[in-house]
Amino acid sequence: MKVIIVGGSAGGASCAARLRRLDEKAEIVMVERGPYVSYANCGLPYHVGDVIPKEASLFVADANTFRSQFAVDVRTGCEATKISPDKKTVELRNVATGEVTTEAYDKLVLSPGAPSIRPPLPGIDLPGIFEVRTVPDTRAIREWIEKGSLFLSGMDKYSGFQTLRPKTRAVVIGGGFIGLETAENLVHRGFDVTLVEMGDQILAPIDPEMARIIEGYVEKHGIRLALNDGVAGFKQAANGTLDVLTKSGKSYPADIVILALGVRPDTTLAKMAGLKIGERGGIRVDEHMRTNNPDIFAIGDAVEVKDFVTGEWSLIALAGPANRQGRIAADVIAGRDSRFRGSQGTSIIGLFGAAAAWTGVSEKTLKRIGDKDYEKIYLYPNSHAGYYPGAKPIAMKVIFRKSDGKLLGAQALGEDNVDKRISALAMALQMGATVYDLEEAELCYAPQFGSAKDPVNFAGMVAADVLRGDMPITHWDSADKGFLLDVREPLELAVENAPGAVNIPLGQLRSRLGELPRDREILVICRSGQRAYSATRVLLQKGFRARNLAGGMLSRTHASTFWEG
Ligand SMILES: Cc1cc2nc3c(=O)[nH]c(=O)nc-3n(C[C@H](O)[C@H](O)[C@H](O)COP(=O)(O)OP(=O)(O)OC[C@H]3O[C@@H](n4cnc5c(N)ncnc54)[C@H](O)[C@@H]3O)c2cc1C
């Protein structure tokens, strides 16, 4: 059996290695247009920032490793230009010489990835405008940064003394992973960074109130955000620097511009081969990663996958799914019945020592699809036992089915151990866990690592309390509908007040119940919702109608106060 794999990075390389492990006899050809195979895209922003100083560190395995260890016929600088499904052949072009050859296959795997979106904006090809997608891209960025800019326009043509000045201003366009990671790395390299984002928040997959927290954090660390503004074009200024022009009419001067406008599945070959393209613009595959042609498989960023929670077709450009899909395609080619379960979009981004991570569905997606059978909670547990040094709060939002408690999604932010909470929740979600399962999860605990009630348990307990009716909750958008009771200490109110709330500290509540109305619903607030929970329990047992305002003051204003917690 001869298998040709197009694309030698995450999906393609993992498919080639797995296939060889399963089938010693298969002839495996892996073609890659670029100069490298199996390189770490994900490390590229950190090479820009010199956190990964050596380019060589980005190469996970080189072509020779694939040749010697896996007996894979690796061809770099080799582009697949045409598929003839009837003849089962692929045309391959040698990028250096232009020579075209035709290669026959029994099975073909497409893992061409998703190139960056590059709209035809005026001036987009000016020098100093880069993408962060490939190793040559980052090499060019590093050279540009290190070389300094010409002080006067035209000086590059002048053969005598030239004045160079350091580059100091960067404009990053796009507030997704790549834009934010690169923005952080440019800050580390001493740049004054402005990030322009067309949407009203950064990190589009998460909910806006959670994004607000990260926005506050990155701004505190020196990234200036320009939200709700799209880029309209670029101009070269008289002194040789760039001006980034936006749709709102603003102009941002820049010595370097990074385009990070998102990615689009590469379907060129697939379309030529008549393969089915889905409604989201990716190659349509079944759960075995098979296209509508039984001998052609497609994997990675180029394909549409089923959203694990909503069942909708979606595009998920992440290395984890690409690697798993490569493995599944190899399994199926080798005769096994492996299936892709769909993607939860489990993601994490590190920014200035903090992390934001999420899995599953967001509230805004549920709203978009008109799904009302959900509830959400906010909680702010410590990353480990508060008495052990170094504990940091984690802001968590957990979304679950109102009808049966099934976990639907979770988002978390903080400076310590955010990843392990979202990883645990991601696994729970994939196994179809409910919030009642989270209550019972037995997780690692010693004071430096967690708490006897880990944030994951804690989330389950809070959510289960809500569903069992032990702790009715409401949210800030309904805060005007009840009698607001603030159970914090008066000292705390001096820092931040909830307008219109009556203050009875939790310790005095039992003796001051006579001050509270019996004919109105009482909405209870504290800083994070924890004391309000105890107060709500007191009130409910004393015959009042009461609800906890989920997440307390932190969920109302967490952008400004969370990181001070
Ligand atoms: C800067 C950056 C940071 C990232 N960070 C993360 C992260 O932290 N976490 C995460 O989960 N994901 C991250 N990703 C995304 C992750 O890298 C991708 O999801 C993953 O690489 C997709 O694998 P793939 O095989 O589908 O495509 P790719 O890895 O893009 O590989 C496709 C390959 O196919 C080659 N190719 C395309 N067409 C042809 C052709 N016709 N002939 C021959 N070769 C062809 C391309 O040259 C390319 O090398 C990041 C991506 C980038 C760019």
The ligand as an SDF file (V2000), in Angstrom:
LIG
                    3D

 53 58  0  0  0  0  0  0  0  0999 V2000
    2.1940   31.0410   15.6080 C   0  0  0  0  0  0  0  0  0  0  0  0
    1.3030   29.8950   15.9160 C   0  0  0  0  0  0  0  0  0  0  0  0
    1.1070   29.5260   17.2380 C   0  0  0  0  0  0  0  0  0  0  0  0
    0.2700   28.4640   17.5460 C   0  0  0  0  0  0  0  0  0  0  0  0
    0.0970   28.1210   18.8510 N   0  0  0  0  0  0  0  0  0  0  0  0
   -0.6870   27.0660   19.1690 C   0  0  0  0  0  0  0  0  0  0  0  0
   -0.8220   26.6430   20.5080 C   0  0  0  0  0  0  0  0  0  0  0  0
   -0.1990   27.2030   21.4260 O   0  0  0  0  0  0  0  0  0  0  0  0
   -1.6480   25.5970   20.7670 N   0  0  0  0  0  0  0  0  0  0  0  0
   -2.3180   24.9410   19.7780 C   0  0  0  0  0  0  0  0  0  0  0  0
   -3.0430   23.9850   20.0620 O   0  0  0  0  0  0  0  0  0  0  0  0
   -2.1930   25.3150   18.4850 N   0  0  0  0  0  0  0  0  0  0  0  0
   -1.3980   26.3580   18.1660 C   0  0  0  0  0  0  0  0  0  0  0  0
   -1.2540   26.7200   16.8510 N   0  0  0  0  0  0  0  0  0  0  0  0
   -2.0290   26.0150   15.8330 C   0  0  0  0  0  0  0  0  0  0  0  0
   -1.3590   24.7210   15.4220 C   0  0  0  0  0  0  0  0  0  0  0  0
   -0.0450   24.9780   15.0630 O   0  0  0  0  0  0  0  0  0  0  0  0
   -2.1310   24.1510   14.2530 C   0  0  0  0  0  0  0  0  0  0  0  0
   -3.4340   23.8710   14.6900 O   0  0  0  0  0  0  0  0  0  0  0  0
   -1.5200   22.8690   13.7320 C   0  0  0  0  0  0  0  0  0  0  0  0
   -0.2050   23.0840   13.3360 O   0  0  0  0  0  0  0  0  0  0  0  0
   -2.3390   22.3610   12.5510 C   0  0  0  0  0  0  0  0  0  0  0  0
   -1.7090   21.2730   11.9770 O   0  0  0  0  0  0  0  0  0  0  0  0
   -1.9380   20.9550   10.4270 P   0  0  0  0  0  0  0  0  0  0  0  0
   -1.1490   19.7400   10.1380 O   0  0  0  0  0  0  0  0  0  0  0  0
   -3.3750   20.9610   10.1280 O   0  0  0  0  0  0  0  0  0  0  0  0
   -1.3630   22.2150    9.6690 O   0  0  0  0  0  0  0  0  0  0  0  0
    0.0730   22.8740    9.7110 P   0  0  0  0  0  0  0  0  0  0  0  0
    0.7900   22.5600   10.9610 O   0  0  0  0  0  0  0  0  0  0  0  0
   -0.1330   24.2930    9.3450 O   0  0  0  0  0  0  0  0  0  0  0  0
    0.8440   22.1530    8.5400 O   0  0  0  0  0  0  0  0  0  0  0  0
    0.4440   22.2380    7.2130 C   0  0  0  0  0  0  0  0  0  0  0  0
    1.6630   22.0350    6.3510 C   0  0  0  0  0  0  0  0  0  0  0  0
    1.2510   21.6940    5.0520 O   0  0  0  0  0  0  0  0  0  0  0  0
    2.1130   22.2930    4.1260 C   0  0  0  0  0  0  0  0  0  0  0  0
    1.3920   22.3460    2.8460 N   0  0  0  0  0  0  0  0  0  0  0  0
    0.2350   23.0090    2.5980 C   0  0  0  0  0  0  0  0  0  0  0  0
   -0.1670   22.7860    1.3360 N   0  0  0  0  0  0  0  0  0  0  0  0
    0.7530   21.9780    0.7830 C   0  0  0  0  0  0  0  0  0  0  0  0
    0.8870   21.4090   -0.5050 C   0  0  0  0  0  0  0  0  0  0  0  0
   -0.0080   21.6240   -1.4610 N   0  0  0  0  0  0  0  0  0  0  0  0
    1.9530   20.6290   -0.7430 N   0  0  0  0  0  0  0  0  0  0  0  0
    2.8900   20.3950    0.2190 C   0  0  0  0  0  0  0  0  0  0  0  0
    2.8010   20.9070    1.4430 N   0  0  0  0  0  0  0  0  0  0  0  0
    1.7440   21.6880    1.7330 C   0  0  0  0  0  0  0  0  0  0  0  0
    2.4100   23.6420    4.7300 C   0  0  0  0  0  0  0  0  0  0  0  0
    3.6180   24.1720    4.2250 O   0  0  0  0  0  0  0  0  0  0  0  0
    2.4970   23.3020    6.2120 C   0  0  0  0  0  0  0  0  0  0  0  0
    3.8120   23.0560    6.6480 O   0  0  0  0  0  0  0  0  0  0  0  0
   -0.3900   27.7710   16.5090 C   0  0  0  0  0  0  0  0  0  0  0  0
   -0.2000   28.1270   15.1690 C   0  0  0  0  0  0  0  0  0  0  0  0
    0.6540   29.1720   14.8710 C   0  0  0  0  0  0  0  0  0  0  0  0
    0.8680   29.5480   13.4350 C   0  0  0  0  0  0  0  0  0  0  0  0
  1  2  1  0
  2  3  1  0
  2 52  2  0
  3  4  2  0
  4  5  1  0
  4 50  1  0
  5  6  2  0
  6  7  1  0
  6 13  1  0
  7  8  2  0
  7  9  1  0
  9 10  1  0
 10 11  2  0
 10 12  1  0
 12 13  2  0
 13 14  1  0
 14 15  1  0
 14 50  1  0
 15 16  1  0
 16 17  1  0
 16 18  1  0
 18 19  1  0
 18 20  1  0
 20 21  1  0
 20 22  1  0
 22 23  1  0
 23 24  1  0
 24 25  2  0
 24 26  1  0
 24 27  1  0
 27 28  1  0
 28 29  2  0
 28 30  1  0
 28 31  1  0
 31 32  1  0
 32 33  1  0
 33 34  1  0
 33 48  1  0
 34 35  1  0
 35 36  1  0
 35 46  1  0
 36 37  1  0
 36 45  1  0
 37 38  2  0
 38 39  1  0
 39 40  1  0
 39 45  2  0
 40 41  1  0
 40 42  2  0
 42 43  1  0
 43 44  2  0
 44 45  1  0
 46 47  1  0
 46 48  1  0
 48 49  1  0
 50 51  2  0
 51 52  1  0
 52 53  1  0
M  END
$$$$
